[in-house]
Amino acid sequence: MSTAEAITGGIMGERVRTHDWAATPLGPTETWPQSLRTALSIMLSSAFPTYLAWGPELTSFYNDAYIPIMGDKPSGLGRPFPEVWSEVWDTIGPITHRAMQGEASYFEDLPLTLMRHGHPEATWFSFSYSPIGDETGGVGGVLCTVHETTERVRAEAALRESENKLAAILEQLPVGVGLVDPQGNIVLSNQILQQYALDRIPSRDPMQSEGWRGYTPDGQRLSPSDYPSARALRGETVVPGIDFLATLPDGQEIWTRVSAAPFRNTAQEGLGAVFVVQVVEREKRTEQALRESRARLQAAIDLVGLSPYTWDPATGVLDWDAQLKAMWGLEPDAHVDHEVWLSGIHPEDRAQVDAALAHCVDPTGDGLYALEYRVIGIGDGIERWVSTQGRTTFEHGRPVAFMGAVLDITTRKRAEAALRESEERFRQFAENSSSTLWIMDFETMNLEYLSPAFEPIWGETVESTLGDPSRWSRFVHPDDRERARGALERVRLGDISTEEFRIIRQDGVVRWIRNTFFPIRDAQGRIRRAGGVAQDITRHDGRFVYVVDADEASRQDLTRGLRDAGYDVRAFPSGKAFLEAAPALAAGCVVLDIRQPEAGELTIPRELKARRLGLPVIVLGDPKGDVTFGVRVMKAGVVDFLPVPYAPDGLLAALASAAADISQADERDQESNQARGRIAEMPAREREVLEGLLAGQTNKQIGRAIGLSPRTVETHRAHVMQRLGARTVPELVRVAALAGVQARPPVSRDAGAGEP
C-alpha cells in the first residue's frame, strides 16, 4: 500500500490523498518522513479542530473539524502557514517560531481579527502550539490544537454587561435586593442590602440565622428552613413576605419584611433565588404602606417595560413572559408559537415584519432584527404598538437560536401621533393666517421661524430674513424701535405685551403692525425664546397709485396731478421695473401709459393676471382711429381704458371706481383669511364632519363613514357651525368656499372590512 493510500480522515483525508504534493516543498508522499506521517494521521483522526504546519516552509494541513474555522478562505492545504493566515501572522508568527524552536505554548481566549468571511471579524481562540520532533532529533513541524471561543467570549461579555445593568438598577431601588445561587451564597446585592453584612442567606448559615429571627403573622418563631430564601430555593414564591427582627452589625435591631422568589438564568442551571429586604420598623408596615409599596414596584416594572423572549428558528418554539403575552391580548398561561405570533401582527405591517424576519435569519447578513410595528390583541382586539430588537445565532450557516426583547410603545406612538396632529394644525393655521407668526432665539437674537404671511407684508423673503439678528430691527421705523425693543425686554421677564409700530420696507412703503409678544419657556421653565403674532393694520383704502410711463415729462405731470388729488403715488419708468416690484406692493391701482414701447404695451395686465396679483390696471393710450383698440385693451384684463387726450376728471372717476373694488376685495380677503384660520384650528374629527356636510351627507351617513355614532356627529356638527359662525348649512357652505375648502366624499372606515 502506498503512503497516500494509507492516509485516512474524512474530507481532508481525501484531499490530502489527491493533492499534488510533488509541487510543494514536501515532495511526493512516498518521500515523507515517518514523523510527518504519524503527526498527519493523528491530526486527521482527531475530532478536535487541529492544524499541522510542517517543514521550514510551514506547509499546511488541517482536519475536517478545522474547516469551519477557515470560513470562506481558499483552501489552505499545501500552502505556507503564513500565507493562509496572513492577517494574524504578526500575532501567531512569533508563537509558531518558538514552537519550531521546541517551545510549546498555550493561549486561552486570544483575540484575533480574521478575514474569513470577506470582512474583518473579531474572534477569540483557545489553542496550543506543540513542536513535533522529526527523525533528526530536531523539530519537523508544529501541531496546533484549536478551539474557537468567540461565541462564549461574546456571551460572557453580554452577561457581564447584563449583570452590570442589573446591579445599576438594583442600586436605584429603595429596598435591599440580593441574588442567591443554589448553594445559598449571595452573589449580587445592592448597597442597602450590604449594610446587613450578609455573605450567605441566614437559613444556610447557623451563625447568621441567630441575627435574623422570623415570625409568622400570629407571632410564632419560624424555623430557618421556612425562611423566604430557603423556600425560594425549593421553588416557592414568598410574597408579600415574612417579618424578621434583624440585628445589624452595630447591634441595633430593626423590623424588616423579607420576600423571595425562585429564578433560573438557564434551564441547565440550578434553582437560585432573589430576595428583597424592606424596613418595616414603624408598625411593621400598615396595610396602606403595603399598597404603596406594591404600587411603586408595579411602577418600576412598568417603567422598564422590557419583555425578553427567545425563538427557535428550526421548531418555531417561542418563550414569552406574561407581560409579552398581554401585548398580544393573551392570558398569562396561553400557549404561544410562531403561528400565534404572526396571527397578532397588524395586516398592514406584516410585509415589513416578514422582511425583517427574513433578514435576521439570513446567514449572509448580520442577524439583527429591529423594528416597530402594530399588533392586534388576539383575545381583546386592542391595537398596540411594539418595539423589538434581537439577534440570531448561526451555526454552520444555519440559524439555530434567537434572543430578543419587546417594549410596548403604544403610549409613545399615540403621543407622537398627537404631536404630529398638533404640528399639522399649527402648520395649517400658520399657512392660512393673514398674520405673521414668528419665533426668536433670545441668545442669538435670530429669527428661527416666520410664517408665509411675512413675505407679502414685509416685502422680503423668509429665507433672506431668518438667521440675521440685525435684519429684524432694521425693518422697524427709527421712531418706533425703542418701543419694540422694550416689548422684547418685557418678554424676557415673562410678560406678554402688545405694541403697534411702523415698518419701512426696502421699497419705501410704510406699514403699521400690531404685534403681540409672548415668552416661550423650555422644559425647565426658563425663557429661551420669544414668539409673536404680527398683524398688518395698515388701511388699504385704494389710495395707492402706481404710475407706469416711459416719458419722463408725462410721468411727472401725471404723478403731480394724482398727488394733488390726494393719492399716494409711486412712479416707474418702465414695465420691467414695475413688474420686478409688483409682488411687494400694497393694494392699489396701476395707471399705465402704453404710448411708449418701454411701458411694455399690455404685458403688465397680462402678467398681473397670470401671477394673481390683485392690482387693477387703468390704461392710457392713443387708439389712432382703431375702433377695436379699446376692445383688445379690455380683453387683456384692464378695468378701464382712457383714450389720449383724456379729461383729468375721467381718470379720477376711474380711480375712484377701482378703489371701491379694492376695498371690497380687501373685505373679502379678510373674511376669507378668518375662515381659513378657523378651519385650520379645527380638530381632525370636526374637519371630517365638515367635509361630510359639504358633500351633502346626513349625520348617519357621516357617522358610518368615519366610525362615529349619529349623536356624536351631531355634537361635532354643532361645534363646526359655532366655530364658523354659520346658522344654516348653506351659510356653512359659503364660509367654507371662502376658505377654499371643497366638498369631497369621506372614505369609509369600514372600507375593506371582511377582506383577508
Phi, psi and omega in degrees: 000133181288165178299317181297321181292336182280350182278127177239183174122046170066218184298310183290330175298317178297318180294322178296317181297326186262357182288146177278085183283343179295336181273004181249167178299341181282337180076183182302151183299333181297340183264359185290143177288158182297327180298321178293317181298319181294312180299320181295319180296317178298315183295313184292334181273351184281141175272359181259141179304121185221142182231137180236125175245123188236143174082173180301326181278357179056053179294137193266139167226151171204162185259181183299321183294342182273345186305313180302331180293330179293333181063230182266009181295151172299157180306133180265358184299127177080356180265156179297139178308313181298330181285321182294315184243053183297326186291340180240013184296332176301332181268310187272346179300308178300325179296316179297318180300316180295323178296320178292344174269003176099008183258120177279151181221151174222135180229142180239127178054048178283124180284132178222138175259107186261155172243079183238357176228029177084002181206156178299134184227123177284123181224166176225142182221144166251129184202163175233143175248117183241130177288141178247120181286154177244187185291343182272356184090355177266196179259121181270332183190186183233130176256121184251114175261121194237141172222116180283126182245020184304309184297319180295317180299316179295319180296318179296321178296318178296322179296317179298318178297317180297317179295322179295318178296317180298318180297321179296320178295317181299326181292339180275347183282146183276016181227163174282131182228135178220149174252137187239135177276173183302339180271359178092005178281139177276109187264343179207135180206156175266175187295327180297319179289327183296339179292345178274355176056048179258130171258328178227161178291144185303329182292342179255001182225105182304325180295319181285329186296333178292333180272358179228100183253116184263149183226145175284168179303333180266012173092005180280141180289136180271149170282144178307331180291344179258008176296151185305315182292325177294317179293324179295323178291346174264003176102003181267153172253125184248094180219135014279352175127178182235141181278135179232142168264105186259141177257119180282164180304332180273007178091351180289140178252132179223151176275134178229162173237125185248127174243157181205156178209148178280157172201160173228137172289316178221165180295336183278336184282157176290169183285126174251191181209155170241135179227151184237133179243120179241140176279125179235046186299317182274108177060017177050045177076109170283167181297326179294318179297325178295317179297319179295323178296317178296322179296319178295319179297316179295322178297320178296319179296316180295325181295316179289304170069354184280137176241107177287151178207163176231157180216134176263109183298335183281319185255344183081005182290133179243146175239107182242148172272175184296324181295319178292320177300322180297329177297331178266010178071032183249156175287158182302329182262013182290146176282138177230143173210187185301319182291322177298316178303310183296325185293339180270353183283137179301133182305325182288341181257358185299321183297315181290327176293317178300319180295318179294322179294315179299322180294317187287339179260005178279116183296343178275352181262195182269355178076006184277147180224112183209119177193169175239136179205173182259149172233151175245117185308126182294321182264335185243350177072008183279135176275128179229156173255137176232150173242130185225145175219148179188180181214141178267141174259134182245146172224125180054040177077012180237140175288125184242344181199158178215136175231137181205184179214148182235142177231131176284114183246023182302314181299317179296317181296319179295321178295320178297319179296319178296321179295317178299319180295319179296316179295322179294320178297319177296317180299314180296319179298314182295318183289333183259356182278139175280349176267156180267125174262135183217154177225133181235138176274121183293329183291317183258346186060025175271142170282122182265337181212139173221131180282164184302334182295347182299316189297311180291335181277311184274341181073022179231157176279151178299317184298322182285346184260323181297141176083359179251103186295338183269345188292322182300309184293331180293333179292323189288138178303136183308324182287345185250357187295318183298322179293319179293320178294322178299322178297319178295321179295324178293326176296322177304328181272000176102005181273158170253131188224145175237126180228149172248129181210170181257151171239150177244115180282166180296334178277005177090353181288136178255133178230147176267135182236133169256114188243125173261116181262139177212152181280150173239121185260153176272187184297336179268005178085006180274143180277108181253336186221161171242143175237166180197162174234114184253121182249131176283112181252016175294133179281122176256091184253018178081014182276355177274132176231133180246112183267128176240108184210121183283342179272117188298315182296315179296321181296318180293318179297316182294318180297315181297317181296321181289323178294322177297332180277000175100009181268150172271109191250139170229130187252148179230137184278350182205162176295324180297315180298320180294314184295330177293326182269346189305317183300337184258004184278146174288166180299134181183191184242146179256128172253112188246118175263114187261016182287336178258140183298333180295340179289346176082017181052240184258021180296321185298307180297325179293318180293318179298321179292318181294324181274356181060041175263118188279060176249106180294145185242130171250124185258134172251129182195169180250109181288346178052043176082359180276110184289342180270352184300314181298325179295317179297323180295315182294325178294339179286351176108013179278161180267340179198154177229126179244114178289145178272134000281150181238160178274133179306324179295327178296319178294318180295325178294319179296321179293320180297319178297317179295322180297321178297320177297321180297317181298317178296318179296322180296319178296319178297320179297318180297317178296320179296317180296319179298318180295317179297319180297317180294319179292323179296331180278352183293140168296162184301321182295316180295324178296320179295320178294319178302314181297323177294319179296319179294333178277001178081021183272153174279169178302320181295317180294319179297315180300318179296324183289324186247007173079035179234160176282154178303325180295318178295321177299319180298321178297312178297322180299316179298320178296319180296313181299317180294318183298321183267002178066031181255136178261339180229163179295318176302322178293324176297317180298321180295316180295318179296322178296321176301324180278357179081017179269123181255154178289137173212139184297125176295150177272126182294137176288346179271357182299132179088351179298136181098346175285154182288000000 
